[in-house]
Amino acid sequence: MKKIKEIFGKLNLKRTLLDLLSIAVVLGILFALIGLQKWAQNVGNNEIDFGKMGPVRIINMGSGKYLSASQSITNGTSVNQFSTDELHNQVWQIEQQGEGWEIKIVNTNMCLEINEASQADGARAQLWDCVGAPQQIWNIERLDKGVYELHPSQSNKCLEIGDSSSNEGVAAQQWSCAEVMGQRWEIFSALY
């Protein structure tokens, strides 16, 4: 017992506690910095949480018109641009699907897709029953606050309005990405 007291006497308990406290502070700062780095990487990687946005409207930056479906929504319905008419055919829900996103007309099970999973420039965008097919999965790249490029995962081209037209009813299609306004989309909550 005397030997144990001598050992503890030689140990400076206060010093040991201060050392442990210093180590805990350094570890706390290190974990905080790691968390900050992960947050910064997520912002840099354009991670998006559309689930928090709820229903959205998607507007072409080149024309200022809404991505729209026709009034009768069936398999093969083309997707075009129109001025706002406040109908549900211009309100979309963007939902996580694996590594990408499904873009569907709100209150339906109809997904935005590229016709026949085409790889070709000019292949038209259309609606089809959501089945998780590659042509229905989109990679959404954030370019700026609220501004995105929409890439069909089967081709990784860009969704655009043909010829960056501002005319009513022009079809949405895929085309090789070219950094033009007809390939830029504003996505914002439809709830306000």
C-alpha positions as a printed Julia matrix, in Angstrom:
192×3 Matrix{Float64}:
   0.0    0.0     0.0
   2.82   2.34    0.84
   4.3    1.69   -2.57
   1.0    2.61   -4.27
   0.86   5.88   -2.3
   4.4    6.66   -3.4
   3.47   6.05   -7.05
   0.39   8.28   -6.79
   2.45  10.84   -4.93
   4.93  10.95   -7.75
   2.15  11.38  -10.27
   0.96  14.89  -10.38
  -2.81  14.31  -10.54
  -3.58  17.94  -11.34
  -1.09  17.95  -14.17
  -2.53  14.7   -15.56
  -6.07  16.11  -15.48
  -4.92  19.29  -17.24
  -3.17  17.21  -19.9
  -6.33  15.14  -20.43
  -8.42  18.31  -20.63
  -6.01  19.78  -23.21
  -6.24  16.61  -25.27
 -10.06  16.72  -25.1
 -10.1   20.36  -26.27
  -7.74  19.62  -29.15
  -9.86  16.62  -30.19
 -13.02  18.75  -29.99
 -11.47  21.38  -32.25
 -10.24  18.68  -34.63
 -13.71  17.08  -34.89
 -15.29  20.51  -35.42
 -12.83  21.24  -38.24
 -13.54  17.85  -39.85
 -17.28  18.59  -39.68
 -16.73  22.02  -41.23
 -14.61  20.47  -43.99
 -17.34  17.9   -44.78
 -19.94  20.67  -44.88
 -17.76  22.72  -47.25
 -17.22  19.66  -49.47
 -20.97  19.05  -49.61
 -21.57  22.64  -50.67
 -18.79  22.32  -53.24
 -20.25  19.04  -54.52
 -23.6   20.74  -55.07
 -25.52  18.45  -52.76
 -29.15  19.46  -52.97
 -32.12  18.53  -50.83
 -35.16  19.05  -53.02
 -37.23  17.07  -50.5
 -37.26  20.15  -48.28
 -38.52  22.32  -51.15
 -41.7   20.31  -51.72
 -43.45  20.88  -55.06
 -41.38  23.03  -57.43
 -41.66  24.99  -60.63
 -38.9   24.7   -63.21
 -38.29  27.75  -65.42
 -36.02  27.94  -68.44
 -33.54  30.77  -67.93
 -33.34  31.53  -71.65
 -37.06  32.08  -72.16
 -38.46  32.68  -68.69
 -41.14  30.06  -69.42
 -42.22  27.08  -67.34
 -41.41  23.43  -68.02
 -44.92  22.09  -68.72
 -46.85  19.02  -69.75
 -50.04  19.12  -71.79
 -53.41  18.96  -70.04
 -53.88  15.24  -70.76
 -51.04  13.49  -69.0
 -50.43  10.01  -70.43
 -47.4    7.93  -71.39
 -45.56   9.76  -74.16
 -46.92  13.22  -73.33
 -44.36  15.72  -74.57
 -42.87  18.29  -72.24
 -42.73  21.84  -73.54
 -42.38  25.39  -72.3
 -45.33  27.66  -71.64
 -46.05  30.85  -69.77
 -47.49  30.21  -66.34
 -51.09  29.1   -66.26
 -51.07  28.03  -62.6
 -52.14  24.49  -63.5
 -50.67  21.36  -61.96
 -49.02  20.44  -65.25
 -46.3   22.94  -64.37
 -45.72  21.74  -60.82
 -43.08  19.08  -60.28
 -41.84  16.92  -57.44
 -38.13  16.08  -57.36
 -37.38  12.93  -55.38
 -34.13  11.13  -54.62
 -33.74   7.91  -56.6
 -30.46   6.17  -55.84
 -27.6    8.42  -56.92
 -29.9   10.71  -58.94
 -33.35  12.28  -58.98
 -36.79  11.52  -60.39
 -38.63  14.58  -61.7
 -42.35  13.91  -61.75
 -45.52  15.86  -62.31
 -46.98  16.51  -58.86
 -49.76  14.16  -57.68
 -48.99  11.61  -60.41
 -46.61   8.73  -60.99
 -45.44  10.22  -64.31
 -41.71  10.95  -64.63
 -39.79  13.25  -66.92
 -37.67  11.12  -69.23
 -35.87  11.12  -72.56
 -37.78   9.25  -75.25
 -36.58   5.65  -75.67
 -33.45   6.32  -73.55
 -31.92   7.94  -76.63
 -28.32   9.12  -76.62
 -28.92  11.45  -79.58
 -28.96  15.23  -79.57
 -32.53  16.38  -80.14
 -34.21  13.4   -78.4
 -37.4   14.76  -76.91
 -38.34  14.94  -73.26
 -41.62  13.27  -72.36
 -43.62  11.85  -69.46
 -43.88   8.14  -68.71
 -44.94   6.0   -65.78
 -42.13   6.1   -63.19
 -40.29   2.78  -63.24
 -36.81   3.86  -62.16
 -35.4    3.41  -65.67
 -32.08   5.15  -66.44
 -33.79   7.62  -68.8
 -35.95   8.73  -65.84
 -33.05   9.41  -63.49
 -31.56  12.88  -63.6
 -28.31  14.34  -62.37
 -28.97  17.88  -61.23
 -25.96  20.18  -61.22
 -26.16  23.39  -59.24
 -24.54  26.26  -61.14
 -25.61  29.12  -58.9
 -28.19  29.76  -56.21
 -31.42  28.37  -57.66
 -29.91  27.77  -61.14
 -29.26  24.24  -62.38
 -28.44  22.04  -65.35
 -30.56  18.89  -65.69
 -28.66  15.9   -67.06
 -30.47  12.67  -68.05
 -28.27  10.0   -66.48
 -28.38   7.7   -69.51
 -26.66  10.29  -71.72
 -25.35  12.99  -69.36
 -26.33  15.59  -71.96
 -28.36  18.68  -70.95
 -32.1   19.22  -70.94
 -32.79  22.29  -73.05
 -35.43  24.2   -74.9
 -34.74  23.72  -78.6
 -32.62  26.52  -80.08
 -33.01  28.41  -76.77
 -36.3   29.63  -78.21
 -38.61  31.91  -76.26
 -41.71  30.84  -78.23
 -44.67  29.21  -76.49
 -44.89  25.43  -76.78
 -41.32  24.72  -77.87
 -40.35  21.17  -76.87
 -37.81  20.29  -74.23
 -35.09  17.98  -75.53
 -31.62  16.76  -74.68
 -28.57  18.24  -76.32
 -24.83  18.22  -75.75
 -24.09  20.68  -72.97
 -22.97  24.04  -74.35
 -23.36  26.53  -71.49
 -26.27  28.33  -73.17
 -29.24  29.88  -71.36
 -31.65  27.42  -72.98
 -29.93  24.7   -70.9
 -30.17  26.6   -67.61
 -33.11  26.05  -65.28
 -34.35  27.89  -62.24
 -35.96  25.6   -59.67
 -37.98  27.13  -56.86
 -40.73  26.13  -54.47
 -44.23  26.23  -55.93
 -45.68  26.81  -52.47
 -45.18  30.57  -52.6
